[in-house]
Amino acid sequence: MAEPAKIELLTRRNQGSGFITQTVESSQAYLEFRPKRLPSSEWELREQPRGADGSANYVLRSSRRDRYLLLTQQEYFLWQCFDGKQSLNETARTFHLQFGAFDYVVIRQLIAKLYAAGLIEDAADYRLRPTIARVEGRWWVKFARQISRRWKSLSFRVRNADRYCSALYRYGGFLFFNWIALVILLVIAAAAIAAVVALAPEAKAISLRLAGHGWLTAGTMVASMLIVSMLHVLVHALACKSYGRRVREMGFFLLQGVLPTFYADVTDIFMASRKARVMVDLAGPLVEVIAGSAAFLAAYVSSPGVAQSLYFATGILLWEGALLNLYPFNFLEMDGYNIVADLFGMPGLRQQALSLPSRLRTHHARWGKGEWIQLAYLVLCAISVLVYVILHLDAVGIKIWDK
């Protein structure tokens, strides 16, 4: 049987020169470790509404580093135990008495998250600093690295975004978050639906007018998506301000190094109510709805020509984008998914659903209400993606059922 791993500490002698080596079993040092959470002035904790599966979740915010952690009921119990008085060995026994089972992996993962968020006091710093060897590359390697750095420099962040968003909300942004604005939006959307119905018989002829204007069409589509994407994240941020919460930052980056993406970090809304989170999630896609509606109405009042076709195509693009964003069953954590996760009170729904097959194979899944919800999510996502692919292949003339 292998001996337990040991920690060797090199310490100076009390008298005279020289050092001595003290050996402590790593398991002993680990079990006697007494993690201590920071004073309550350094963090903020908010209980979330219970999920459809009966689970309880908590959001823990670090005031020092402005980080947010989602805690399960078991992790919340451990957080309460980290008072600096109980060792991990004592905490494990307490946890076992409370929940009937325990796994030290839960403690290790939670402590790692708490340290990263700056929520646990440092008793001592035993971290080793690895030495990174510098390898001189060839000229083309250096050139590629330089190009990569410059490409990444296209990304940017607005760190004082909360100040700008507060000003925008105060000087007119508040007008978009009331029942009058909602009624106006619904009226415009209804008028746009009527315009689409009226133009539907001519849809093929309208589309054919763009056949010889590929670059114009592509440029218009890209410009429309970029502008609407910026407005999308801005409205998310303003909706967050409407509930008195803070916008941590806003910015732009290249998703996967290719796709231009704007974002607004509104994580602070998790410290508000469930209704607030749902409304913030819903606010962004409504930008695509209203912009697409305006494009359809412009196409309706325009004379037949390239301009009308561009308006019509832009409306289709924006409405489809809103639909994809609001539809929750597509394996992506978009606004629609966030709304469903908030309504069910299951913030980790996607991750739990994707891990369900492996848990079933290892017989670790206990079938309850939560597991049935996760299975339903997986099935609906699979069916939705399949239908989406079939419809789009059929739209471009590819008949997958033909022999």
Secondary structure as GFF3:
##gff-version 3
##sequence-region A 1 403
A	DSSP	beta_strand	6	12	.	.	.	ID=ss1
A	DSSP	beta_strand	19	25	.	.	.	ID=ss2
A	DSSP	alpha_helix	26	31	.	.	.	ID=ss3
A	DSSP	three_ten_helix	40	42	.	.	.	ID=ss4
A	DSSP	beta_strand	43	47	.	.	.	ID=ss5
A	DSSP	beta_strand	57	62	.	.	.	ID=ss6
A	DSSP	beta_strand	67	72	.	.	.	ID=ss7
A	DSSP	alpha_helix	73	81	.	.	.	ID=ss8
A	DSSP	alpha_helix	88	99	.	.	.	ID=ss9
A	DSSP	alpha_helix	104	116	.	.	.	ID=ss10
A	DSSP	alpha_helix	139	152	.	.	.	ID=ss11
A	DSSP	beta_strand	156	158	.	.	.	ID=ss12
A	DSSP	alpha_helix	161	170	.	.	.	ID=ss13
A	DSSP	three_ten_helix	173	176	.	.	.	ID=ss14
A	DSSP	alpha_helix	179	199	.	.	.	ID=ss15
A	DSSP	three_ten_helix	200	202	.	.	.	ID=ss16
A	DSSP	alpha_helix	203	208	.	.	.	ID=ss17
A	DSSP	alpha_helix	214	242	.	.	.	ID=ss18
A	DSSP	beta_strand	249	255	.	.	.	ID=ss19
A	DSSP	beta_strand	259	265	.	.	.	ID=ss20
A	DSSP	three_ten_helix	267	271	.	.	.	ID=ss21
A	DSSP	alpha_helix	274	301	.	.	.	ID=ss22
A	DSSP	alpha_helix	306	326	.	.	.	ID=ss23
A	DSSP	alpha_helix	335	344	.	.	.	ID=ss24
A	DSSP	alpha_helix	349	361	.	.	.	ID=ss25
A	DSSP	alpha_helix	369	395	.	.	.	ID=ss26
###
